[in-house]
Amino acid sequence: MDNQYYKAADKVMGRLLNYFKRNYEIKNDVYIGGYCAVALAEYHFLENKSLFGLNKIEMQGKEANEYVLFFCMDIFPPELTVGFDSVIDAVEKRFLNPHEHHAYTFFSIVFVVPELDKALRKEIKKYKRRKTYRSGWSLTRVAVVETNCNQVTSNKDGTELAKIFQKQL
């Protein structure tokens, strides 16, 4: 990687992470499924409700989670479009626990690269992964930020994420 890419990637990564710092816990250099993410942003929300039954109070809650993995690469490896599932499988194994109060979990993978091949853009746009559990569901969002042209490509589930990232460029 040339020095110019590092400067551009650091600048973009700083802006993206700065957006998440307000509400997310940020961890640096996270190893998941044989890959090293520059950062992991985690968000957890638990909504509790008290239900009054016959002579007792029951607490019922719904839990929502989001995990955003940030990768910085000088070249986007084509085999990684197939490898999204292996990365998400590793994240699920490490973080997801679909218990009775689980509502939903978003898994987001963000790549910062100099540029992306047209064919890979197409692959990313059509990527889809959703799972339903006994309690709740999860979906995967993918976004690729290109530093050379300040463009963000995402899958359909990652559209909102791409809009947020585009504003940060």
N, C-alpha and C positions, 0 to 999 in steps of 0.2 A: 504494500500500500504506500502510496506517496504521501508526503507530508501535508499537501494541500487537502487531500481527502480527509485525513485525520482532523484537520482544523474544521472543515465543513461538517464532518460527522459529529464532532464534539459540540459544536454550536447547536446543531439540530437536536442532538440528544439532550443537551442542557435545557432547551426550550420545551421539549416534550415532557421531560421529567419534572420540570418546574410546574407544568400544568397539573400534574398528578400529586405533587407534594402537599397540596392543600388538604386533601381528604384521604390519601392513601399512605400506607406504610411502605417505604422504599427500602429494598435490600439490594446491595451491589454484589456483582460477581457471583451469580447463583448458578450452580451446576445441576442440570436436570437432563436426564436421559442421554448422557454423553455429550451434551452441548453446554457451553458456558454463555449464559445470558449476561449482558452488561448490567442489567437491573431487572428487578421484579417489583412491581407495584401491586400491593394487596389492599383490598377493601372488603370489609365485613360489616353486615348490618343485621341486627336481630330486633324484630318488632315483637314485643310482648303484649298480650292481652289477658286480662283477668276474666274468667268465666265463672259465674256463680251457679253452682249446682245445688243439689240437696245437701244442706249443712256443710258444704265445703267450697273452697275457692281453688280453682284450677288455673294454672298458668299455661297458656298456649302461645307459642311464638312461631314466627316464620323467619328463616334465615336466608340471606342473600349474600353471595360472594362474587368477587371479581379478582382475577389474576391476570396481570398484564406483563408479559415477558418482552424485554427489549434486547434485540441482537444488532450488532454493528458488524458489517462485513464489507470487504472491498469488492467482492464478486458474489452475487447471489447464486448459490449452487442449484442447478436445475433439479437435482435429485431431492432437494428439500421440499419441493411441492408435494412429493409423495411422502416425505418424512414428517409433515405436519402432524399426522396422526401419532407417530411414535413420540414426538415431543409432548403432545397433549396427553397421551396415555401415561407418560412419566409424571406430568403435572397432576393428573387425576389421581394417580396412585399415591403421590406424595401429599396432596392437599384435600382431595374431595372425600367427604364422608356423608353420603346422602341419607341422613337419619330422618326420623319422622317429622322434624321441623324444617327440613331443607326445602326451600322454595325454588331457587334457581342459582346457577353459577355461570358466569361468563368467563371463558378462557380467551385471552387475546394474545396474539403473537405479532410483534412489531419488528420489522427489519429496517435498518437504515443502511442504504447502499448507494454507490455513486449513480448507477443507472440499472435499468431492468430491461431485459429482452422482451420484445413484443409477444412472443409465444408464452413466456412466463407470466406476463400480465394477464393473458387469457386464462391460463391455468389457475392463477390466484383468484380471478373474478368468479370462476365457476366452483371453487372449493366450498364444500358445505359439510358441516358435521354438527349434528344435534343428537342428544341422548335423552331418554326419559328413564327415570328411576321410579322405584316404588313411591317415593316422595320427592317430587320436584323434577327439574330438568336442567340441562346444560347446553350451551352452544359455543362454537368457536368462531372468533373473529380474527381475520388476518389483514394486516395493513403493511404495505411496503412504502417507505419514504425514500424518494430518489433525491439525493443532494445536488446532482448536476443540473436538474431541471425543475427543482422544487415541486415535484408532482407526488401525489399519494394514490396508490392503487390498493383496493381492498376487495374482499369478497362481499357478497350482498349483506351478510350479517354485520360486517364491519363498516358499513356506510357511514353511520354516525361517528364512529371513531375516526374515519378518514376526514370527515368535515372538521372535526376538532383539530386534527393534526395539520390540515391545510391552513387553518388560521394561525397556527404556531410558526409556520415557515416565513 
